[in-house]
Amino acid sequence: MIRYPVITSTYVMNDETINTRKGLADKMLIEKTSPVPIHLQLRKIILSMIESGKLKPGDKLYSESEFCKLFDISRMTVRRVINDLANEGYIQRVAGKGSFVCEPKIIEKLTYVSTFAEDMHSRGLKPNRKLLERKIEEPNTKVTEMLNLVQNDNVICIKMLLYANEEPICLQEVFLPFPLFKNFMLLSIEEVEQKDLCEILNTYITRPVLWAKQTLEAVLLKSKDARLLEVSTNVPGLLCERVTFDELDTPIEYVTFLYRADRYKFMIDKRNVIR
């Protein structure tokens, strides 16, 4: 199911409307003599209005004709900017209705190990989780390699649906060495869902988590995963795989995160190494 933004207003194109809405673009002008291309100036104006809150998630964007009249620019220029912003996830175009401001994407830095709850709280979002499955199983070859298991070692498999402000944004699948985390199976569903999983798992280990190895790739969501995340089948997703290590470089957790690409993006800080 595609979730469209709520249409908050409907506009009739006339001079009074243009004059009223021009106030939203106060102090935001297109400089025709500037060396900065007009389409980049318009892009900056729209993004500034979104980031400042003048245009909020769910608000209807100006129509192409309104933009043309408001800034005295060509429809081709406006269309180019709108298409670019739609492709980048800032706005969503709905056939026959117009363009609407999207919810901002959740940005996660890949430069340090953090929990889902920490990420959400740092952005003013309310984290929540639903336990989908918890079982003891024989690991496949990949899980065995990731956790450096010996023959006949079982793992605990945990599947959870993660929410931000009651919106499903990620499917999490965790594999844990059974001998180390066997008491986890004694917890009730309520206990598992009430706390961040990392917080719970830390109570079972004696050596602190020190670092993690992580990969990220784009995938197409399968029908079952798309249904849980409340998006259409075969839309893009972001698959993150992570192995967490303790201070002795012992792998203690292998986890996959399947994120909605329309609500998440990752940022990597890179610096020059001083030699």
ChimeraX commands (.cxc) that place a marker at each C-alpha (Angstrom):
marker #1 position 0.00,0.00,0.00 radius 0.5
marker #1 position 1.39,3.42,-0.99 radius 0.5
marker #1 position 0.82,6.02,1.71 radius 0.5
marker #1 position 0.18,9.41,0.12 radius 0.5
marker #1 position 0.65,12.61,2.10 radius 0.5
marker #1 position -2.49,14.21,3.48 radius 0.5
marker #1 position -3.75,17.01,1.26 radius 0.5
marker #1 position -4.07,19.97,3.59 radius 0.5
marker #1 position -5.25,22.66,1.18 radius 0.5
marker #1 position -6.59,23.24,-2.30 radius 0.5
marker #1 position -5.64,26.33,-4.29 radius 0.5
marker #1 position -7.41,28.23,-7.05 radius 0.5
marker #1 position -5.09,30.04,-9.40 radius 0.5
marker #1 position -5.80,33.78,-9.24 radius 0.5
marker #1 position -3.97,37.01,-8.37 radius 0.5
marker #1 position -5.16,36.98,-4.76 radius 0.5
marker #1 position -3.82,33.45,-4.27 radius 0.5
marker #1 position -0.48,34.35,-5.78 radius 0.5
marker #1 position -0.16,37.46,-3.60 radius 0.5
marker #1 position -1.03,35.46,-0.48 radius 0.5
marker #1 position 1.40,32.67,-1.22 radius 0.5
marker #1 position 4.12,35.10,-2.21 radius 0.5
marker #1 position 4.44,35.83,1.49 radius 0.5
marker #1 position 5.74,32.27,1.97 radius 0.5
marker #1 position 8.58,33.05,-0.39 radius 0.5
marker #1 position 9.40,36.36,1.32 radius 0.5
marker #1 position 13.06,37.35,0.84 radius 0.5
marker #1 position 13.53,34.42,-1.53 radius 0.5
marker #1 position 14.16,35.90,-4.95 radius 0.5
marker #1 position 15.44,34.62,-8.27 radius 0.5
marker #1 position 18.40,36.72,-9.39 radius 0.5
marker #1 position 18.31,36.63,-13.16 radius 0.5
marker #1 position 21.81,38.20,-13.43 radius 0.5
marker #1 position 23.40,35.81,-10.95 radius 0.5
marker #1 position 26.03,33.33,-12.22 radius 0.5
marker #1 position 24.11,30.66,-10.27 radius 0.5
marker #1 position 21.73,28.86,-12.69 radius 0.5
marker #1 position 18.05,29.67,-12.18 radius 0.5
marker #1 position 17.09,26.05,-11.55 radius 0.5
marker #1 position 19.61,25.84,-8.69 radius 0.5
marker #1 position 18.26,29.06,-7.17 radius 0.5
marker #1 position 14.71,27.69,-7.31 radius 0.5
marker #1 position 15.84,24.40,-5.79 radius 0.5
marker #1 position 17.46,26.26,-2.90 radius 0.5
marker #1 position 14.28,28.28,-2.33 radius 0.5
marker #1 position 12.05,25.19,-2.19 radius 0.5
marker #1 position 14.42,23.29,0.10 radius 0.5
marker #1 position 14.72,26.35,2.37 radius 0.5
marker #1 position 10.93,26.52,2.67 radius 0.5
marker #1 position 10.79,22.82,3.55 radius 0.5
marker #1 position 13.67,22.93,6.03 radius 0.5
marker #1 position 12.35,26.09,7.74 radius 0.5
marker #1 position 8.88,24.58,8.17 radius 0.5
marker #1 position 7.09,27.04,5.88 radius 0.5
marker #1 position 6.18,23.95,3.87 radius 0.5
marker #1 position 5.48,21.00,6.16 radius 0.5
marker #1 position 5.17,17.26,5.40 radius 0.5
marker #1 position 1.84,16.72,3.65 radius 0.5
marker #1 position 1.58,20.31,2.38 radius 0.5
marker #1 position 0.79,20.80,-1.27 radius 0.5
marker #1 position 3.55,22.43,-3.26 radius 0.5
marker #1 position 2.92,25.31,-5.63 radius 0.5
marker #1 position 1.74,24.27,-9.09 radius 0.5
marker #1 position 4.08,24.77,-12.03 radius 0.5
marker #1 position 2.06,27.77,-13.24 radius 0.5
marker #1 position 2.15,29.34,-9.77 radius 0.5
marker #1 position 5.93,28.98,-9.63 radius 0.5
marker #1 position 6.19,30.54,-13.09 radius 0.5
marker #1 position 4.08,33.55,-12.12 radius 0.5
marker #1 position 5.61,33.91,-8.65 radius 0.5
marker #1 position 9.23,34.03,-9.87 radius 0.5
marker #1 position 8.77,34.96,-13.55 radius 0.5
marker #1 position 10.57,31.86,-14.82 radius 0.5
marker #1 position 9.87,29.23,-17.47 radius 0.5
marker #1 position 7.74,26.14,-16.94 radius 0.5
marker #1 position 10.62,23.97,-18.22 radius 0.5
marker #1 position 12.85,25.23,-15.40 radius 0.5
marker #1 position 10.19,24.60,-12.78 radius 0.5
marker #1 position 9.46,21.12,-14.10 radius 0.5
marker #1 position 13.15,20.20,-13.99 radius 0.5
marker #1 position 13.45,21.21,-10.33 radius 0.5
marker #1 position 10.22,19.46,-9.31 radius 0.5
marker #1 position 11.29,16.26,-11.04 radius 0.5
marker #1 position 14.72,16.35,-9.37 radius 0.5
marker #1 position 13.23,16.89,-5.91 radius 0.5
marker #1 position 10.73,14.09,-6.47 radius 0.5
marker #1 position 13.51,11.71,-7.53 radius 0.5
marker #1 position 15.48,12.63,-4.40 radius 0.5
marker #1 position 12.52,11.96,-2.10 radius 0.5
marker #1 position 11.82,15.54,-0.94 radius 0.5
marker #1 position 8.40,15.68,-2.59 radius 0.5
marker #1 position 5.91,13.19,-4.01 radius 0.5
marker #1 position 3.89,13.70,-7.18 radius 0.5
marker #1 position 0.32,12.38,-7.10 radius 0.5
marker #1 position -1.42,12.12,-10.47 radius 0.5
marker #1 position -4.30,14.57,-10.80 radius 0.5
marker #1 position -3.64,16.14,-7.39 radius 0.5
marker #1 position -0.24,17.80,-7.47 radius 0.5
marker #1 position 3.06,17.60,-5.61 radius 0.5
marker #1 position 3.32,17.19,-1.85 radius 0.5
marker #1 position 6.10,17.58,0.69 radius 0.5
marker #1 position 7.34,14.22,1.99 radius 0.5
marker #1 position 8.36,13.31,5.52 radius 0.5
marker #1 position 12.11,13.97,5.92 radius 0.5
marker #1 position 14.33,10.92,5.60 radius 0.5
marker #1 position 15.99,9.50,8.67 radius 0.5
marker #1 position 19.75,9.89,8.35 radius 0.5
marker #1 position 22.05,7.37,10.00 radius 0.5
marker #1 position 25.79,7.88,10.24 radius 0.5
marker #1 position 27.92,4.84,9.52 radius 0.5
marker #1 position 30.92,6.11,11.47 radius 0.5
marker #1 position 29.99,4.69,14.88 radius 0.5
marker #1 position 27.93,1.89,16.41 radius 0.5
marker #1 position 24.58,3.08,17.76 radius 0.5
marker #1 position 21.26,1.53,18.67 radius 0.5
marker #1 position 17.99,2.05,16.83 radius 0.5
marker #1 position 16.48,3.77,19.88 radius 0.5
marker #1 position 19.45,6.16,20.15 radius 0.5
marker #1 position 19.09,7.08,16.46 radius 0.5
marker #1 position 15.37,7.77,16.80 radius 0.5
marker #1 position 15.60,9.74,20.05 radius 0.5
marker #1 position 18.40,11.91,18.62 radius 0.5
marker #1 position 15.99,12.96,15.85 radius 0.5
marker #1 position 13.02,13.60,18.11 radius 0.5
marker #1 position 11.23,10.47,16.93 radius 0.5
marker #1 position 9.52,7.86,19.10 radius 0.5
marker #1 position 10.98,4.37,18.54 radius 0.5
marker #1 position 8.85,1.27,18.85 radius 0.5
marker #1 position 9.21,-2.39,17.94 radius 0.5
marker #1 position 7.13,-5.49,17.33 radius 0.5
marker #1 position 8.46,-9.01,17.79 radius 0.5
marker #1 position 7.57,-11.07,14.73 radius 0.5
marker #1 position 9.47,-14.28,15.47 radius 0.5
marker #1 position 11.89,-15.77,17.99 radius 0.5
marker #1 position 13.30,-19.27,17.68 radius 0.5
marker #1 position 16.31,-21.54,18.12 radius 0.5
marker #1 position 17.63,-22.96,14.88 radius 0.5
marker #1 position 20.60,-24.52,13.14 radius 0.5
marker #1 position 22.52,-21.74,11.38 radius 0.5
marker #1 position 23.09,-21.71,7.65 radius 0.5
marker #1 position 26.58,-21.43,6.19 radius 0.5
marker #1 position 26.63,-17.64,6.07 radius 0.5
marker #1 position 25.50,-17.18,9.68 radius 0.5
marker #1 position 28.05,-19.79,10.79 radius 0.5
marker #1 position 30.84,-17.88,9.07 radius 0.5
marker #1 position 29.70,-14.48,10.31 radius 0.5
marker #1 position 29.59,-15.61,13.95 radius 0.5
marker #1 position 32.61,-17.92,13.68 radius 0.5
marker #1 position 30.59,-20.82,15.10 radius 0.5
marker #1 position 31.77,-24.38,15.63 radius 0.5
marker #1 position 29.95,-27.47,14.43 radius 0.5
marker #1 position 26.59,-28.20,16.11 radius 0.5
marker #1 position 26.31,-24.67,17.56 radius 0.5
marker #1 position 22.76,-23.37,17.36 radius 0.5
marker #1 position 21.68,-19.75,17.12 radius 0.5
marker #1 position 18.76,-17.69,18.31 radius 0.5
marker #1 position 16.94,-16.02,15.40 radius 0.5
marker #1 position 14.92,-12.88,16.19 radius 0.5
marker #1 position 12.78,-10.99,13.68 radius 0.5
marker #1 position 11.43,-7.57,14.60 radius 0.5
marker #1 position 9.54,-4.75,12.88 radius 0.5
marker #1 position 10.91,-1.34,13.89 radius 0.5
marker #1 position 8.79,1.83,13.97 radius 0.5
marker #1 position 9.45,5.57,14.06 radius 0.5
marker #1 position 6.46,7.58,15.30 radius 0.5
marker #1 position 4.22,4.53,14.71 radius 0.5
marker #1 position 5.39,4.24,11.08 radius 0.5
marker #1 position 7.11,0.96,10.07 radius 0.5
marker #1 position 10.53,1.76,8.62 radius 0.5
marker #1 position 12.75,-1.29,9.11 radius 0.5
marker #1 position 12.73,-5.08,9.32 radius 0.5
marker #1 position 15.42,-6.40,11.65 radius 0.5
marker #1 position 16.68,-10.00,11.72 radius 0.5
marker #1 position 19.19,-10.92,14.43 radius 0.5
marker #1 position 21.28,-14.07,14.88 radius 0.5
marker #1 position 22.87,-14.75,18.28 radius 0.5
marker #1 position 25.10,-17.59,19.51 radius 0.5
marker #1 position 22.77,-19.71,21.61 radius 0.5
marker #1 position 25.27,-20.62,24.38 radius 0.5
marker #1 position 25.92,-16.94,25.09 radius 0.5
marker #1 position 22.33,-15.67,24.91 radius 0.5
marker #1 position 20.25,-18.73,25.86 radius 0.5
marker #1 position 18.50,-16.88,28.72 radius 0.5
marker #1 position 17.09,-14.45,26.18 radius 0.5
marker #1 position 14.55,-17.12,25.29 radius 0.5
marker #1 position 13.09,-16.85,28.81 radius 0.5
marker #1 position 11.96,-13.25,28.34 radius 0.5
marker #1 position 8.32,-12.47,27.63 radius 0.5
marker #1 position 7.21,-10.78,24.40 radius 0.5
marker #1 position 6.43,-7.63,26.39 radius 0.5
marker #1 position 9.94,-7.51,27.84 radius 0.5
marker #1 position 11.50,-7.90,24.38 radius 0.5
marker #1 position 9.33,-5.18,22.83 radius 0.5
marker #1 position 9.62,-2.63,25.64 radius 0.5
marker #1 position 13.41,-2.17,25.48 radius 0.5
marker #1 position 15.93,-1.72,22.70 radius 0.5
marker #1 position 17.32,-5.13,21.76 radius 0.5
marker #1 position 20.93,-3.99,22.24 radius 0.5
marker #1 position 20.11,-2.85,25.76 radius 0.5
marker #1 position 18.71,-6.30,26.58 radius 0.5
marker #1 position 21.60,-8.21,25.01 radius 0.5
marker #1 position 24.20,-6.16,26.89 radius 0.5
marker #1 position 22.96,-7.74,30.12 radius 0.5
marker #1 position 24.19,-11.15,28.93 radius 0.5
marker #1 position 27.74,-10.28,27.95 radius 0.5
marker #1 position 30.76,-9.62,30.16 radius 0.5
marker #1 position 32.98,-7.89,27.61 radius 0.5
marker #1 position 31.85,-4.58,26.04 radius 0.5
marker #1 position 30.91,-4.18,22.39 radius 0.5
marker #1 position 33.81,-2.40,20.75 radius 0.5
marker #1 position 33.31,-2.28,16.99 radius 0.5
marker #1 position 31.26,-3.53,14.06 radius 0.5
marker #1 position 31.73,-4.47,10.41 radius 0.5
marker #1 position 28.90,-3.24,8.22 radius 0.5
marker #1 position 27.85,-3.37,4.57 radius 0.5
marker #1 position 25.05,-1.59,2.72 radius 0.5
marker #1 position 23.36,-2.37,-0.59 radius 0.5
marker #1 position 20.23,-1.48,-2.54 radius 0.5
marker #1 position 17.60,-4.21,-3.01 radius 0.5
marker #1 position 14.03,-4.61,-4.22 radius 0.5
marker #1 position 11.54,-5.39,-1.47 radius 0.5
marker #1 position 9.78,-8.75,-1.71 radius 0.5
marker #1 position 6.00,-8.89,-1.33 radius 0.5
marker #1 position 6.01,-10.12,2.29 radius 0.5
marker #1 position 8.56,-7.53,3.40 radius 0.5
marker #1 position 6.80,-4.75,1.47 radius 0.5
marker #1 position 3.50,-5.63,3.13 radius 0.5
marker #1 position 5.04,-5.38,6.61 radius 0.5
marker #1 position 6.69,-2.05,5.75 radius 0.5
marker #1 position 3.45,-0.78,4.16 radius 0.5
marker #1 position 4.93,-0.01,0.74 radius 0.5
marker #1 position 4.44,-1.42,-2.76 radius 0.5
marker #1 position 6.16,-4.63,-3.89 radius 0.5
marker #1 position 9.43,-4.19,-5.81 radius 0.5
marker #1 position 10.10,-0.68,-4.53 radius 0.5
marker #1 position 13.69,0.02,-3.45 radius 0.5
marker #1 position 14.95,-0.94,-0.02 radius 0.5
marker #1 position 18.30,-0.58,1.76 radius 0.5
marker #1 position 19.81,-3.77,3.15 radius 0.5
marker #1 position 22.37,-3.28,5.90 radius 0.5
marker #1 position 24.33,-6.26,7.26 radius 0.5
marker #1 position 26.34,-5.90,10.45 radius 0.5
marker #1 position 28.55,-8.11,12.58 radius 0.5
marker #1 position 29.26,-6.79,16.08 radius 0.5
marker #1 position 32.49,-7.63,17.93 radius 0.5
marker #1 position 33.60,-7.39,21.56 radius 0.5
marker #1 position 36.99,-6.16,22.82 radius 0.5
marker #1 position 38.60,-9.53,22.02 radius 0.5
marker #1 position 37.32,-9.34,18.42 radius 0.5
marker #1 position 34.82,-12.13,19.09 radius 0.5
marker #1 position 31.68,-11.81,16.91 radius 0.5
marker #1 position 28.66,-11.74,19.21 radius 0.5
marker #1 position 25.86,-10.70,16.87 radius 0.5
marker #1 position 25.00,-10.89,13.17 radius 0.5
marker #1 position 22.09,-8.67,12.18 radius 0.5
marker #1 position 20.41,-7.50,8.99 radius 0.5
marker #1 position 18.34,-4.33,8.70 radius 0.5
marker #1 position 15.99,-3.91,5.75 radius 0.5
marker #1 position 15.08,-0.22,5.54 radius 0.5
marker #1 position 12.47,1.62,3.50 radius 0.5
marker #1 position 14.54,3.61,1.02 radius 0.5
marker #1 position 11.90,6.36,0.90 radius 0.5
marker #1 position 12.38,7.06,4.63 radius 0.5
marker #1 position 16.05,6.35,5.26 radius 0.5
marker #1 position 19.45,7.37,4.00 radius 0.5
marker #1 position 22.97,6.82,5.27 radius 0.5
marker #1 position 25.85,9.26,5.67 radius 0.5
marker #1 position 29.54,8.43,5.83 radius 0.5
marker #1 position 32.07,10.93,7.19 radius 0.5
marker #1 position 35.39,10.67,5.34 radius 0.5
marker #1 position 38.55,12.52,6.30 radius 0.5
marker #1 position 42.03,12.82,4.87 radius 0.5
marker #1 position 44.64,10.83,6.72 radius 0.5
marker #1 position 47.58,12.96,7.87 radius 0.5
marker #1 position 50.78,11.09,7.10 radius 0.5
marker link #1:1,2 radius 0.2
marker link #1:2,3 radius 0.2
marker link #1:3,4 radius 0.2
marker link #1:4,5 radius 0.2
marker link #1:5,6 radius 0.2
marker link #1:6,7 radius 0.2
marker link #1:7,8 radius 0.2
marker link #1:8,9 radius 0.2
marker link #1:9,10 radius 0.2
marker link #1:10,11 radius 0.2
marker link #1:11,12 radius 0.2
marker link #1:12,13 radius 0.2
marker link #1:13,14 radius 0.2
marker link #1:14,15 radius 0.2
marker link #1:15,16 radius 0.2
marker link #1:16,17 radius 0.2
marker link #1:17,18 radius 0.2
marker link #1:18,19 radius 0.2
marker link #1:19,20 radius 0.2
marker link #1:20,21 radius 0.2
marker link #1:21,22 radius 0.2
marker link #1:22,23 radius 0.2
marker link #1:23,24 radius 0.2
marker link #1:24,25 radius 0.2
marker link #1:25,26 radius 0.2
marker link #1:26,27 radius 0.2
marker link #1:27,28 radius 0.2
marker link #1:28,29 radius 0.2
marker link #1:29,30 radius 0.2
marker link #1:30,31 radius 0.2
marker link #1:31,32 radius 0.2
marker link #1:32,33 radius 0.2
marker link #1:33,34 radius 0.2
marker link #1:34,35 radius 0.2
marker link #1:35,36 radius 0.2
marker link #1:36,37 radius 0.2
marker link #1:37,38 radius 0.2
marker link #1:38,39 radius 0.2
marker link #1:39,40 radius 0.2
marker link #1:40,41 radius 0.2
marker link #1:41,42 radius 0.2
marker link #1:42,43 radius 0.2
marker link #1:43,44 radius 0.2
marker link #1:44,45 radius 0.2
marker link #1:45,46 radius 0.2
marker link #1:46,47 radius 0.2
marker link #1:47,48 radius 0.2
marker link #1:48,49 radius 0.2
marker link #1:49,50 radius 0.2
marker link #1:50,51 radius 0.2
marker link #1:51,52 radius 0.2
marker link #1:52,53 radius 0.2
marker link #1:53,54 radius 0.2
marker link #1:54,55 radius 0.2
marker link #1:55,56 radius 0.2
marker link #1:56,57 radius 0.2
marker link #1:57,58 radius 0.2
marker link #1:58,59 radius 0.2
marker link #1:59,60 radius 0.2
marker link #1:60,61 radius 0.2
marker link #1:61,62 radius 0.2
marker link #1:62,63 radius 0.2
marker link #1:63,64 radius 0.2
marker link #1:64,65 radius 0.2
marker link #1:65,66 radius 0.2
marker link #1:66,67 radius 0.2
marker link #1:67,68 radius 0.2
marker link #1:68,69 radius 0.2
marker link #1:69,70 radius 0.2
marker link #1:70,71 radius 0.2
marker link #1:71,72 radius 0.2
marker link #1:72,73 radius 0.2
marker link #1:73,74 radius 0.2
marker link #1:74,75 radius 0.2
marker link #1:75,76 radius 0.2
marker link #1:76,77 radius 0.2
marker link #1:77,78 radius 0.2
marker link #1:78,79 radius 0.2
marker link #1:79,80 radius 0.2
marker link #1:80,81 radius 0.2
marker link #1:81,82 radius 0.2
marker link #1:82,83 radius 0.2
marker link #1:83,84 radius 0.2
marker link #1:84,85 radius 0.2
marker link #1:85,86 radius 0.2
marker link #1:86,87 radius 0.2
marker link #1:87,88 radius 0.2
marker link #1:88,89 radius 0.2
marker link #1:89,90 radius 0.2
marker link #1:90,91 radius 0.2
marker link #1:91,92 radius 0.2
marker link #1:92,93 radius 0.2
marker link #1:93,94 radius 0.2
marker link #1:94,95 radius 0.2
marker link #1:95,96 radius 0.2
marker link #1:96,97 radius 0.2
marker link #1:97,98 radius 0.2
marker link #1:98,99 radius 0.2
marker link #1:99,100 radius 0.2
marker link #1:100,101 radius 0.2
marker link #1:101,102 radius 0.2
marker link #1:102,103 radius 0.2
marker link #1:103,104 radius 0.2
marker link #1:104,105 radius 0.2
marker link #1:105,106 radius 0.2
marker link #1:106,107 radius 0.2
marker link #1:107,108 radius 0.2
marker link #1:108,109 radius 0.2
marker link #1:109,110 radius 0.2
marker link #1:110,111 radius 0.2
marker link #1:111,112 radius 0.2
marker link #1:112,113 radius 0.2
marker link #1:113,114 radius 0.2
marker link #1:114,115 radius 0.2
marker link #1:115,116 radius 0.2
marker link #1:116,117 radius 0.2
marker link #1:117,118 radius 0.2
marker link #1:118,119 radius 0.2
marker link #1:119,120 radius 0.2
marker link #1:120,121 radius 0.2
marker link #1:121,122 radius 0.2
marker link #1:122,123 radius 0.2
marker link #1:123,124 radius 0.2
marker link #1:124,125 radius 0.2
marker link #1:125,126 radius 0.2
marker link #1:126,127 radius 0.2
marker link #1:127,128 radius 0.2
marker link #1:128,129 radius 0.2
marker link #1:129,130 radius 0.2
marker link #1:130,131 radius 0.2
marker link #1:131,132 radius 0.2
marker link #1:132,133 radius 0.2
marker link #1:133,134 radius 0.2
marker link #1:134,135 radius 0.2
marker link #1:135,136 radius 0.2
marker link #1:136,137 radius 0.2
marker link #1:137,138 radius 0.2
marker link #1:138,139 radius 0.2
marker link #1:139,140 radius 0.2
marker link #1:140,141 radius 0.2
marker link #1:141,142 radius 0.2
marker link #1:142,143 radius 0.2
marker link #1:143,144 radius 0.2
marker link #1:144,145 radius 0.2
marker link #1:145,146 radius 0.2
marker link #1:146,147 radius 0.2
marker link #1:147,148 radius 0.2
marker link #1:148,149 radius 0.2
marker link #1:149,150 radius 0.2
marker link #1:150,151 radius 0.2
marker link #1:151,152 radius 0.2
marker link #1:152,153 radius 0.2
marker link #1:153,154 radius 0.2
marker link #1:154,155 radius 0.2
marker link #1:155,156 radius 0.2
marker link #1:156,157 radius 0.2
marker link #1:157,158 radius 0.2
marker link #1:158,159 radius 0.2
marker link #1:159,160 radius 0.2
marker link #1:160,161 radius 0.2
marker link #1:161,162 radius 0.2
marker link #1:162,163 radius 0.2
marker link #1:163,164 radius 0.2
marker link #1:164,165 radius 0.2
marker link #1:165,166 radius 0.2
marker link #1:166,167 radius 0.2
marker link #1:167,168 radius 0.2
marker link #1:168,169 radius 0.2
marker link #1:169,170 radius 0.2
marker link #1:170,171 radius 0.2
marker link #1:171,172 radius 0.2
marker link #1:172,173 radius 0.2
marker link #1:173,174 radius 0.2
marker link #1:174,175 radius 0.2
marker link #1:175,176 radius 0.2
marker link #1:176,177 radius 0.2
marker link #1:177,178 radius 0.2
marker link #1:178,179 radius 0.2
marker link #1:179,180 radius 0.2
marker link #1:180,181 radius 0.2
marker link #1:181,182 radius 0.2
marker link #1:182,183 radius 0.2
marker link #1:183,184 radius 0.2
marker link #1:184,185 radius 0.2
marker link #1:185,186 radius 0.2
marker link #1:186,187 radius 0.2
marker link #1:187,188 radius 0.2
marker link #1:188,189 radius 0.2
marker link #1:189,190 radius 0.2
marker link #1:190,191 radius 0.2
marker link #1:191,192 radius 0.2
marker link #1:192,193 radius 0.2
marker link #1:193,194 radius 0.2
marker link #1:194,195 radius 0.2
marker link #1:195,196 radius 0.2
marker link #1:196,197 radius 0.2
marker link #1:197,198 radius 0.2
marker link #1:198,199 radius 0.2
marker link #1:199,200 radius 0.2
marker link #1:200,201 radius 0.2
marker link #1:201,202 radius 0.2
marker link #1:202,203 radius 0.2
marker link #1:203,204 radius 0.2
marker link #1:204,205 radius 0.2
marker link #1:205,206 radius 0.2
marker link #1:206,207 radius 0.2
marker link #1:207,208 radius 0.2
marker link #1:208,209 radius 0.2
marker link #1:209,210 radius 0.2
marker link #1:210,211 radius 0.2
marker link #1:211,212 radius 0.2
marker link #1:212,213 radius 0.2
marker link #1:213,214 radius 0.2
marker link #1:214,215 radius 0.2
marker link #1:215,216 radius 0.2
marker link #1:216,217 radius 0.2
marker link #1:217,218 radius 0.2
marker link #1:218,219 radius 0.2
marker link #1:219,220 radius 0.2
marker link #1:220,221 radius 0.2
marker link #1:221,222 radius 0.2
marker link #1:222,223 radius 0.2
marker link #1:223,224 radius 0.2
marker link #1:224,225 radius 0.2
marker link #1:225,226 radius 0.2
marker link #1:226,227 radius 0.2
marker link #1:227,228 radius 0.2
marker link #1:228,229 radius 0.2
marker link #1:229,230 radius 0.2
marker link #1:230,231 radius 0.2
marker link #1:231,232 radius 0.2
marker link #1:232,233 radius 0.2
marker link #1:233,234 radius 0.2
marker link #1:234,235 radius 0.2
marker link #1:235,236 radius 0.2
marker link #1:236,237 radius 0.2
marker link #1:237,238 radius 0.2
marker link #1:238,239 radius 0.2
marker link #1:239,240 radius 0.2
marker link #1:240,241 radius 0.2
marker link #1:241,242 radius 0.2
marker link #1:242,243 radius 0.2
marker link #1:243,244 radius 0.2
marker link #1:244,245 radius 0.2
marker link #1:245,246 radius 0.2
marker link #1:246,247 radius 0.2
marker link #1:247,248 radius 0.2
marker link #1:248,249 radius 0.2
marker link #1:249,250 radius 0.2
marker link #1:250,251 radius 0.2
marker link #1:251,252 radius 0.2
marker link #1:252,253 radius 0.2
marker link #1:253,254 radius 0.2
marker link #1:254,255 radius 0.2
marker link #1:255,256 radius 0.2
marker link #1:256,257 radius 0.2
marker link #1:257,258 radius 0.2
marker link #1:258,259 radius 0.2
marker link #1:259,260 radius 0.2
marker link #1:260,261 radius 0.2
marker link #1:261,262 radius 0.2
marker link #1:262,263 radius 0.2
marker link #1:263,264 radius 0.2
marker link #1:264,265 radius 0.2
marker link #1:265,266 radius 0.2
marker link #1:266,267 radius 0.2
marker link #1:267,268 radius 0.2
marker link #1:268,269 radius 0.2
marker link #1:269,270 radius 0.2
marker link #1:270,271 radius 0.2
marker link #1:271,272 radius 0.2
marker link #1:272,273 radius 0.2
marker link #1:273,274 radius 0.2
marker link #1:274,275 radius 0.2
view
